[in-house]
Amino acid sequence: MYFCTVNAYEKIRIEQEMKAFVSKSFEKPSFCRNAEQVRYYSAEWRTKIAAYELRYNFIPVWAYTLLEEYQAQENLLAEKKQTYSH
């Protein structure tokens, strides 16, 4: 397993890189139309987090917060779907 120590400059660069990826590739959780879309974004984001964690041994806190937002939105959409199906 590869671990590297990340200095303050690299942390800023990693955060900017991750934010650029999110803004280019993802919709905000509240804008997702269905649970499948949220699951897709959630899975992609988990993969990205894992890759950065393995490579840099550093993940900004907001990255996990965003993942939690996707999971909360998925739960909300699933609840709505159950309510409407009854």
N, C-alpha and C positions, 0 to 999 in steps of 0.2 A: 504494500500500500504506500502511496506517495503522499507525503505531507510537506507543505512548505509554509513558512511563516510569511505573513502578508503585512507589509508596512502600511502606513496611513495613506500614502499616495496610491498604492495598489488597491486598497479598500475602496477609495473614491472611484477609481477606474472601473473596478468590478461592479460597483453600484450603478454607475452610469451605463455600463454595458448591459446590465440586467434590465434597467429601466427602459433603455432604448429597445430592447427585445420585446418587452411587454407592450410598450406603446405602439410598436410596429405590427406585432403579431396577434395581440389579444384585444378583446372587448372587455369593458368593465363588467364585473360580475352582475351588477344590476341591469345591464343592457342585454344579457343573454336571454334568448327567447324560450329555450327549453332545456331540460335536464341533460340531454345528450350533448348539447353544445357546451354546457358547463363541465360535464365529465371530460370532454375532449381537452378543454383549456386546462383543467385541473391536472390531468395526466401529463400534458406537455410541460406544465410548470413544474410538477414533481420531478420529471426527467431532467429538466434544466437545473433545478436546485441540486439534484444528486450529482450531476456532472461538475458543477462549480464546487460543491463540497469536496468531492474527490480530488479535483485539480488544485484547489486553493486552500481547502480546509477553512473556508470562510463563507458565510451566507449572511447578508444583511437581515436584520429583524423584520423589516417591512416585507421581505420575500415570503416569510412564513405567514405574516398577517394577510397578505394577498391570497395565499393558498387557503387560509381559513375563510376568507370572504367567498371564494369560489365554493367551498364545501357548504357554507351556510346557505348560499343561493341554490345550490343543488338540492339541499334538504327542503327549502321553501318551495321550490318548483315541484318536488316530489309530493309534498303535502297538498299542494293545490291540485295536482293531478288526481290524487286519491279522493279529494273532496268532490271534484267534478265527476268522478267515475261512479260515485254512489248515488 
